[in-house]
């Protein structure tokens, strides 16, 4: 992987246009850099950069090199920590079935993601795949999902849909902000750090993260080659709870607060704005029956995705472990930002995938390919307790 990247670097930097500029925020190191640059004879870009780096490492005090070594050790753990904290490749693909935009933002906010080992095909169905009562059990599961995502006695399904849409929108805004912070940290590593075996080029971290995110987005776009989706639109039949029931506490406050009229006006304005920023809810809910594909194309794409993710994880670890001139304090800041970004994405992903999350318009159910048709026919007969339209593949 590194040889391929370096070949591309040579093509881009054939005339030495990417000559490395050594930088530091420490006054002592800056003075040493200036002295080494002035005393290094002009040569080819790579030879000059290597000579300057050797001069800097030779002249800086020992405590500086110790800090830089600690910083490289901390940076080397980032791919592993972020990979364990973030959503897996399979989880992001599942989230993409419900919200492709959210899935893409989750990919952009994480620099590493682990995938199944080389196209593992275990679906969790096992011996129950051909059980004679499988369809009955699946219908019961879907009915339970519909109950959990609908009216809970406080809010109606429509109100929960508005709430869900607002939360997703806020999460997407937060993920955009975190993605910008992630890329700022990646830029800082390339700007202040030096990869010892590939001076003068300083875009290793950016190329690593960029390729990782390209692979993640490609997996999202190719998700229908991994799984086949049969969708069934069901119609809810429930009594809609008025919005005012969600604000009963405000009625009690009227007895204590003399300016209850202003409070009532504030409530009405809040409800008006709430309706503006959230989409119009619907009584429809879409059941997505997802079954794994078992053809050679699906297997090949999954295997290639797993190989690429493993190679990029290894490449990122090597790059980050080889960076010098980044002190441990800065490395810790970078690690905290990248980990918090991945951790927040993991929380959003877990909330999105949780069966108990209310307000979902799409309910995804993993079903063996052999049972999809039977389950779709049963749902269309009304066995889920709701009227439905015809299934679509």
ABEGO torsion letter per residue (X at the ends): XAAAAAAAAAAAAAAGAABBBBBBABAAAAAAAAAAAAABBBBBAAAAAAAAAAAAAAABBAAAAAAAAAAAAAAAAAAAAAAAABBBAAAAAAAAAABAAAAAAAAAABABBBBBBGGBABAGAEAAAABAAAAAAAAAAAAAAAAAABBAGABBAAAAAAAAAAAAAAAAAAAAAAAAAAAAAAAAAAAABBBAAAOABAAAAAAAAAAAAAAAAAAAAAAAAABBBBBBBBBBBBBBBBAAAAAAAAAAAAAABABAAAAAAAAAAAAAAAAAABBBBBABBBBBBBBBBABAAAAAAAAAAAAAAAAAAAAAAAAAAABBGBBAAAAAAAAAAAAAAAAAAAAAAAAAABAABBGBABBBBBBBAAAAAAAAAAAAAGAAGBBBBBBBX
